[in-house]
Amino acid sequence: MTTPPTRWELAGEDNRGYGQHFADLVGRGVDVAGEARLADALVPRGARVVDIGSGMGRVAAALAARGHDVVATEPDPALRAQSLATYADLEVLPHEALALDPGELGTFDLAVLVGNVMIFLAEGTERSVLARVRDLLAPTGRALVGFHLQAVKAGSRTYPAAEFVADAESVGLRVVHRFGSYELHEPVDDYAVWVLARG
Ligand SMILES: C[S@@+](CC[C@H](N)C(=O)[O-])C[C@H]1O[C@@H](n2cnc3c(N)ncnc32)[C@H](O)[C@@H]1O
């Protein structure tokens, strides 16, 4: 399947700092598992979790370390290489979101799209990706999605909260919660953490 280039891909070198930044933090023992702690709280023990756009692996590795069955998937080859270098035991698929096939992978208790994945998707694919997320969820499954609402990073888009909610609802997902952080602060204007469920 041919998919349009993602905003992440188009930004190219402008975003290369992300992976190294987190690898340096991990190397210094800094906690980079905030998103994973919230994800862990959303699922039963030993859950099936798919981390879409797993980047350098920090969230998927933290969830695997908590005993979950994690499918990590990252289309950027440089980030996959970095993930392997940092978390050698974490297998990472090369699929981009629209290439994830529930018929092949099964369904999940939780889909994770954190760290701005939604604002780096290919232009015009937001609803298709959200529809794919829906299809990857078990009937009681949920999605944890977090992103900056303004285009704060090179190549990213501005994605207003109301537009995101309309996109999610158009594909049969509903907003269960919106928070302002992974520590469940109340909603803020510049960043949103969403918990979505099927219809
Ligand atoms: C800032 S990185 C965040 C990585 C990781 N989720 C984290 O929080 O550390 C943004 C990621 O979005 C991914 N991405 C963008 N479009 C994607 C798509 N269509 N499918 C899968 N990943 C995508 C990029 O490859 C990149 O890894």
The ligand as an SDF file (V2000), in Angstrom:
LIG
                    3D

 27 29  0  0  0  0  0  0  0  0999 V2000
    7.8960   13.0810   18.2810 C   0  0  0  0  0  0  0  0  0  0  0  0
    7.9020   11.4410   17.6780 S   0  0  0  0  0  0  0  0  0  0  0  0
    7.2030   10.6250   19.0910 C   0  0  0  0  0  0  0  0  0  0  0  0
    7.5850    9.1880   19.2140 C   0  0  0  0  0  0  0  0  0  0  0  0
    7.0450    8.4480   20.4330 C   0  0  0  0  0  0  0  0  0  0  0  0
    5.6220    8.2210   20.3370 N   0  0  0  0  0  0  0  0  0  0  0  0
    7.3720    9.1050   21.7300 C   0  0  0  0  0  0  0  0  0  0  0  0
    6.4750    9.6490   22.3630 O   0  0  0  0  0  0  0  0  0  0  0  0
    8.5350    9.0620   22.1530 O   0  0  0  0  0  0  0  0  0  0  0  0
    6.5610   11.4470   16.4870 C   0  0  0  0  0  0  0  0  0  0  0  0
    6.3990   10.1050   15.8020 C   0  0  0  0  0  0  0  0  0  0  0  0
    5.2290   10.0760   14.9700 O   0  0  0  0  0  0  0  0  0  0  0  0
    5.4870    9.0640   14.0190 C   0  0  0  0  0  0  0  0  0  0  0  0
    4.4900    9.0650   12.9490 N   0  0  0  0  0  0  0  0  0  0  0  0
    4.0850   10.0950   12.1960 C   0  0  0  0  0  0  0  0  0  0  0  0
    3.1810    9.6650   11.2860 N   0  0  0  0  0  0  0  0  0  0  0  0
    3.0000    8.3390   11.5140 C   0  0  0  0  0  0  0  0  0  0  0  0
    2.1900    7.3310   10.9110 C   0  0  0  0  0  0  0  0  0  0  0  0
    1.3800    7.5980    9.8800 N   0  0  0  0  0  0  0  0  0  0  0  0
    2.2690    6.0860   11.4000 N   0  0  0  0  0  0  0  0  0  0  0  0
    3.0780    5.7950   12.4420 C   0  0  0  0  0  0  0  0  0  0  0  0
    3.8820    6.7080   13.0420 N   0  0  0  0  0  0  0  0  0  0  0  0
    3.8320    7.9600   12.5760 C   0  0  0  0  0  0  0  0  0  0  0  0
    6.8940    9.4110   13.5580 C   0  0  0  0  0  0  0  0  0  0  0  0
    7.4770    8.3730   12.7990 O   0  0  0  0  0  0  0  0  0  0  0  0
    7.5700    9.7130   14.9040 C   0  0  0  0  0  0  0  0  0  0  0  0
    8.1530    8.5690   15.4540 O   0  0  0  0  0  0  0  0  0  0  0  0
  1  2  1  0
  2  3  1  0
  2 10  1  0
  3  4  1  0
  4  5  1  0
  5  6  1  0
  5  7  1  0
  7  8  2  0
  7  9  1  0
 10 11  1  0
 11 12  1  0
 11 26  1  0
 12 13  1  0
 13 14  1  0
 13 24  1  0
 14 15  1  0
 14 23  1  0
 15 16  2  0
 16 17  1  0
 17 18  1  0
 17 23  2  0
 18 19  1  0
 18 20  2  0
 20 21  1  0
 21 22  2  0
 22 23  1  0
 24 25  1  0
 24 26  1  0
 26 27  1  0
M  CHG  2   2   1   9  -1
M  END
$$$$
